[in-house]
Amino acid sequence: MAKPTHVLVAGAGPVGVIAALACAQKGFKVTLLEAERVIDENPRAATTHPSTLEFIAQVGLIDEFVAQGLVARYFQFWDRDTQIRVAQFDHDLLRDETAYPYVVQTEQHKLARMGIARLADYPDATFRFNARVAAVSQNDSGVCVTVEQDGEAAVLAADYLIGADGGRSTVRKFLDIAFEGYTFAERFTVLTTLHDFEKSRGFCFRNYLAGSEAWANLFKVAGDDMRGRWRAVFPTRESESDEQALADDAVRARLTGIDPACRLEDVVHRNIYNVHQRVAAKFRVGRVFIAGDASHLNNPIGGLGLNCGIHDAMELVATLEAARAGAADFDLDRYERRRRSLNIEFIQEQTINNKKRLEEKDPAARRQRMDELRALEADPVRQKAFLMRSSLIASVRQARTIA
């Protein structure tokens, strides 16, 4: 019996975990490596679109995933200047297109944890914490990865390596792949609060607030305790230091700008981070691939980064499966042809437009953008087309047409 194809996966975030789990389910030998000692549980991505829920269902995690999150049928646009809801979009319009006509708000560390737990069911799958990739080499027949763990180095040989190790990807740097694009001058401030914006102000679970002075995003997650909490995202002024942005007065001012009833004592987490729009020049070199944040970064408005990364993972596993089958007309570059081009066309363009829509300051242009949103809501055909794109169903279907 031929030995199974061995895939190394660097990075145990949700993209790496889904890639490893999907590989194991296809009969590959899998080794999943995580440089840190624990899964990162800091507040990060949580919005999971219908197209991604389909993939999560494919790897057998959908019931647990939905149970640990919140189902969000709607999302809303608001005008901060007037405090009026501009438009509401209903994912139920997609009920004939997908088994999951809604978004699920499940924090990404929960997906990583449940995927790692499921990976343990496969005897040919191995997971290592505190295992840092220190060197990568390859030839026509395989890949060798030097892994440092607990002060010792070991060399692991495999057929392929997937670098899903984040925006500062060690694997991408070893491959000397340029990370093309730019970093915004402004940073994003994220505040997590127990204040109930739904009860107090009538917000749904996903909200985008456009303002002539400053925009904001507001969405609800379940939290590890399943009691619910809200994340609010704000732009940070270029002249504002991190310390100033996260100080009590600034935190209070930002939150009360959305709802005057917000209290500082309800704030349970504060964070500030840089925001990028970048795409790697290549997604593959030989037998080494990159996926997720290692291959692309975008601003988080619209919640597309994590979703796109999971799509990368599933496309990549399908690529490796076809390579193993030895299809005569198949080549490994299909992964890059599909994922890189669609990332630029859909994710980068869409997230940039999402940001521009919220931060527009010119009064006439703001009115025009608000009127466009109202017109979309009023026309079910156009609203459905908008949802097909925003939920990435359109991009998944287009990817299948790329040879």
N, C-alpha and C positions, 0 to 999 in steps of 0.2 A: 504493500500500500504506500502510495506517495505521501510524503510528509505534508501537512497543511501549510498553506501560504501564511507566513508570519508577518503581522503588521504591528509596528511600534507606533504608539500615539503619545505625543508630548503635550501635556496640558490636560488637567482634569476639571476644566470648566465645563459648562453644558455642551459646547460643541465637541470637545475631545471625548467626553463621556458618551454622547450619542454616537459618534463615529466608532468608538470602541465597542459599544453594545451592538450596533448594527453589524459590525464586522464579525463579532462572536456569533451572532445569530445566523450569519451566512456561512459559518463553518471555518472561518479563519482562526488561526492562533493569534492572540492579541496580548500585547503588553502595554498597559496604560501607565504613564509616568507623570507624577505631579511633583514639582519642585518644592512646594510648600508642605508644611507638616499637617495642615488641616485645610478643608474646603473654605474658601473665602465667603463669609456670610455677611459682608457689608452690603448695604442696599445698592443694588445694581438693577439690571434689566428685569422686567417682570411681564411686559405685554407680549402675549403669544397669539399670533394671528391664525385665522382658520387654516391657511395653507400649511402652517407649521404644526398645528394640531393633528393634521392628517399624518404627518411624519411621526409624531409622537405616538399616535395610534399604531403605526406600523411596527414600532419597536416594543409595543405592549405595555406602555406606561400611561395611557390616556386616562383611565379611571382614577388612578392614584393622583395624577397630575391635576385633574379637575377638582378632586376632593380637597387638595391642599391649596387651592386658589379661590378666585372669585370669578364668576361668569359675568362678562360685560357685553350685553347685547348692543348697547348704544355708545356713541361718543359725540361730544358736543363742542361747538365753537362758541365762545363768548366774547363780547366787547367789554374790555375792562373799563373803558372810559364811561360808558353808559350803564355798566353792570347788567346788560341785557343779553339773553341767549340769542345768538344769531341763527344757528342751525343745529339740527340733530340728525345724525346718520344712523341707520338701522341695519345691522348686519343680517337681520332676518330676510332681507331682500336676496341674500345669497343661498337661501334654503334649497334651491334646485341645482346649485353648483357644488355644494359641499355638505358633508355630514355634520359639519361644525360651523353653523352660521352665527358665530359669536367669537369674541375674544376671551381668553382666559388670562387673568392676572395672577400668575404664580411666580414667585421670586426665583431667579435662576439658580441659586444655591440649592433650592429644594429639588429641582430637576437633576442637578449633578448628584445629589445624595441618593435619590431614588434610582438613578441609572447605575451608580456604583454598586448599590445593593443588588440590583438585578444581574449585574455582570458576574457576581459571585456564583450564580447558578451554572456558569459555563466552565467546565473543568480545564479547558484550554485557554482560559483568560486569566491574566494576572494584573494586579494593581499594586503600585508602589507609591507611597507618600515619601516626601523628603528625598526625591530622586531627581537630581538636576542634570539636564543634558549639558555635557562639557565639551563634546566634540562630535562631529559628524563627518563620515567619509562614505564613499559609495563607488561601485563599479557597475558593469553591465549586469551582474548577476545578483547584487544585493547591497544592503546598507549596513554600516557598522556605526553604532552610537556609543560613545563613552559616557557612562552615567556615574555621577558622584553621589554617594549615599552614605551618611554617617561617617564621613571622613575617609571613605574608601572609594576607589574607582574600579569600575568593571566595564567590559566591552560587551555589548549586546548585538548580535547579528540578526538581521531580519531581511525580508524581501522588500518591504516598503516602510517609509517613515511618514507620518502625518504630523505636521507642526500645527497644533491648535493651542499654542502657548501665549496668546494674547498680543496686544499692540506692541509690546517691546520684544516680540518673539526672538528667542535665541536661535531657533531653527532658521528663520528668515535671514538673520544676520550671518549665520554660517554659510548660507547659500549666496550671500552678497547680492540680495535682491533689493533694488531701490524701492522705497515706500513713497510713492509719488503723491503730491497733493499739498495741503497746507494745514496750519493750525490757526483757529480763530484767535483774535486778540483778546476777546472776552472769554471768561471762564463761566461755568455753570455752577450755581449754588443749589444744592439739594437739601431740603429740610423734611424730616419725617415727624409727623405729629399725630397724636391721638384725637385731635379735634375732629368732629364729625361734620364735614362740609355738606354731606347729603342732607342731614337733618336740619342743619342750620341755614343752608342757602339753596338747597335743591339741586346741587350738582349731581351728575351721574358718576359712574366709576372712572370715566376717562374724559378729561376736559382740556381744551386748548384755549387760552385766554390771550387775545390780541389787544395790545394797548399802544397808544401813541407815546407813552413814556417808557413802559417796560412790559414785555409779554410775560406769561407764566404758563406752566403746564401743571395739571393737578390730577392725580389718579389714586385710586384706592387699592391696597393690597391686603392680604389676609394677615400677614405676620406669622411668625412661628407659633404663636399662641392662638391663632385663628380668630382673634378678637377684632381684627381690623385696624388699620392705620392708613394715613394719607401721606403721599409724597408730593411735595411741591417743588417745582424746578423754576429757577429764575436766572436771568442773565446777570453777570457781575460786571460792574463798571470797570473800564480799563484802569482808572485811577484808584480803584479800591483794592487794598491788599487783602490777602486771604483772611488775616486776623480781623480786619474791619468788617468783611462780608459775613463772618461767622459770629461776630460779637452780638451780645444780647439785644442791643438797641436795633441793629440792622435786621436781625432775625425777626424781632417783633414787628418792625415796620413792614417787612416783606409779607408776612402772614396776615397782618391786619389790613394790608392793602387789598387782600382778597376777601377777608371776612373780619370785621372789627371785633367779633366775639372770640377770636383766637387768643389763647393764653400761652405765655412763654413756658410755663410749667408743663404743658402738654407736649412740648418738643422732646423727642426721644433720640434723634440723631441729626447730625449736621455734617455736611461734606461739601467740598468744592473741588472741581476737576477741570483740566484742560479739555478742549473739544477739537476734534480733528475731522477733516475730510481727506482721506487718503486711500489709495488703492495700490497694491503691490504691482510692480512691473511684470512679474511672472507669478503664477500660482503653482508652478512645477519646475523642478530641475531634476532630470533623471528619474530616480525612484523616490524622490522626496517631494512632498506636497505641503502646501500651507492652506489653512482654512480658518474661517471666523475672523476674529480681530487681528490675527497674524497676517491676514491677506487684505483686509479692508477695515477702515474706521469711518464712522460718520456721526454727525450730531444726532442725538437720540430722539428728536421730535418726530413722532410717528411710531416710535418703538420698532424700528426695522433692523437694527444691527444684529441682535441675537437671533432673530428669525432668519435673516440671510445666512448667518453662520451655520444654523442647523440645516438649512437647505444645502449649503456647501458640503456638510458632513454626509448627508444622504446621497448626494450626487457623486461624491468621491467614492463611497462604498460601492455604489453601482458601477463606477468606473473600474474599480479593482476586481469586482466580480466578473465583469466582462473580459478583463485582461486574463484572469485565471481560466476562463472558459476557452480562451484562445480564438476568439472570433477573427476570421481572416481580414475583415475590413475595419478592424477596431484599432485605435491607438490611444495612448494615455493622455494625449493632449485634449481629448474631448472635454475633460473636466475643466481645463482652463478656458477653452472656447465658450463653454456654457456659462460658467460662474463669473469669470472676469467681465465679459461683455455685458451680462445682465446686471452685475453689480453697478457698473458705470451707468447703464441706461436707466435702471429702475431705482436703485437704492441711493446712489449719490445725487442724481437729479431730483428725486422725490424729497429727500431729506433737506436738501438746500432750498427747494421751493416751500417746504413746510415752514422752515425758519423765516424765510422772507415774508410769508403770509402773516406771521404773527408779529414781526418786528417793524412792519411798514409804518412810517411816521407821517408821510404826506397825506393830508386830509382827503384829497380827491382819490388818491390811490387806495387809501384805506376803505373808503366808501365803495369803490369798485370791487375790491376783494370781498367785502362783506356781502355785497349784492350777488356776487358770483356764488358764494356759499349758499345764500338763500335760494337762488335759482336751482342749484344742484339738489337741495332738499326737496324742492317743490316738484321735481321731475323724476319719478321713480326709475325711468330708463337711464337717465344720466347719473342718478345717484348710484344705481347698481354698477354702472361702468366705473365710477369713481371708487366704489368699494372693492371691485375686482382688482383694481390696481393697488389701492392702499393696503389690502390684505395679502398682497403678493400672489394671489391665485393666477393673475395674468402672467406674472413673470415665470412661475413654475410651468405653466402651459407653453409659454414661448420657448423655454429652455429645451423642452422635449422636441422642438422642431429643428434644433441646431445639431447637425450631424457630428 
